Structures are given as C-alpha cells and as structure tokens.
C-alpha cells in the first residue's frame, strides 16, 4: 500500500467515515496488541540503601545546579561552567540509572512475528 493510500485511510478515520477498527483491518495492524506475552515479571525489592544513595546524589545535583547559576550571575569562565553542567548531567544520569536498576520491575516479554503483507508493485 502506498503512502497516499494510508493518508486517505487516516483522513477517512479523522472525518468519521471509517472506524478505527476498520482502518486497522485495512492496514493489516488488527490485533497487533496480542502479539506480545509477558513471560516473566519480577517486582523490584525495596532497597533503603539505594534510596539513600539517590538522595545523596540529589543533594549533589542541587549543589551543582546552584553553583552553575551562581557562576552565570558572576560571569565565570565558560570552560568551568561547562564542567559544572557536565557534572550535573552525569549525576542526573547516575540517579536515573540507579532508579531504573533498583526500583523498576524486571519484565521479559516475548513477541511473535505477525504475517508480513507484501503489496504488489504498482507500475
């Protein structure tokens, strides 16, 4: 199906001529939500030590932010300011990684492939 055909179907859905379910059947995406199945899901254990580390990194983050704003107001050198903002972003990245590893559930989802539709070339 060419992109113009897809656009026509989307315009019909937007105008109300076609329902969303009918458009999914026409496009070949009907029942795609049933392709995946959760095989394994383990809730993350609550860890007080990781929480305290994240809080300490949050305080360090606030220190870097305050230092950066103070440096902007006092017209510090750009090299030093870029170092400060780099350290702030690195600290924020560490906080996000620790949160992701320690507090989000571990989910393994398997998906099977859906049948691929190969349209004829229009010449």
NUKE-265355 format. One line per 2 residues: number of its first residue (from 1); their letters; for each residue x, y, z of C-alpha. Coordinates in steps of 0.5 Angstrom, whole numbers. Example, Ala and Ser with C-alpha at 12.3 -4.5 7.8 and 13.67 -1.06 7.14 Angstrom:
BEGIN
1> AS> 25 -9 16  27 -2 14
END
This chain:
BEGIN
1> XX> 0 0 0  3 7 -2
3> XX> 3 12 3  -2 16 -1
5> XX> -7 10 1  -5 11 8
7> XX> -6 18 8  -13 17 5
9> XX> -15 12 10  -13 17 16
11> XX> -17 22 13  -23 18 13
13> XX> -22 16 20  -21 23 22
15> XX> -27 25 18  -31 20 22
17> XX> -33 16 15  -29 10 18
19> XX> -28 7 25  -21 6 28
21> XX> -22 -2 28  -24 -2 20
23> XX> -18 2 19  -13 -3 23
25> XX> -16 -8 19  -15 -5 12
27> XX> -8 -3 14  -6 -10 17
29> XX> -5 -8 24  -11 -11 27
31> XX> -10 -15 34  -2 -13 34
33> XX> -3 -12 41  -4 -19 42
35> XX> 3 -21 39  7 -20 46
37> XX> 6 -24 52  10 -23 59
39> XX> 14 -29 61  17 -27 67
41> XX> 16 -21 71  19 -20 78
43> XX> 18 -14 82  24 -10 85
45> XX> 26 -10 92  25 -4 96
47> XX> 32 -2 98  34 3 103
49> XX> 41 4 102  40 5 94
51> XX> 35 10 96  40 14 101
53> XX> 45 14 95  40 17 91
55> XX> 38 22 96  46 24 97
57> XX> 46 25 89  40 29 89
59> XX> 44 34 94  50 34 90
61> XX> 46 35 84  43 41 87
63> XX> 49 44 89  52 43 82
65> XX> 46 47 80  46 52 85
67> XX> 54 53 83  52 54 76
69> XX> 47 59 77  52 63 81
71> XX> 57 62 76  53 65 71
73> XX> 51 71 75  58 72 77
75> XX> 61 71 70  65 66 71
77> XX> 70 62 65  66 58 60
79> XX> 70 52 61  69 52 68
81> XX> 61 53 67  61 47 62
83> XX> 65 43 67  60 44 73
85> XX> 54 43 68  57 37 65
87> XX> 58 34 73  51 36 74
89> XX> 48 32 68  53 26 70
91> XX> 50 26 77  43 26 74
93> XX> 45 20 69  47 16 75
95> XX> 41 18 79  37 15 73
97> XX> 41 9 72  40 7 80
99> XX> 33 8 80  32 4 74
101> XX> 36 -2 76  33 -2 83
103> XX> 26 0 83  23 -1 77
105> XX> 20 -9 76  24 -13 71
107> XX> 20 -15 65  21 -20 60
109> XX> 16 -20 54  17 -25 48
111> XX> 13 -23 42  12 -27 36
113> XX> 12 -24 29  6 -22 25
115> XX> 5 -24 18  8 -19 13
117> XX> 4 -17 7  8 -15 1
119> XX> 4 -11 -3  5 -11 -11
121> XX> 9 -6 -14  4 -1 -18
123> X> 7 1 -25
END
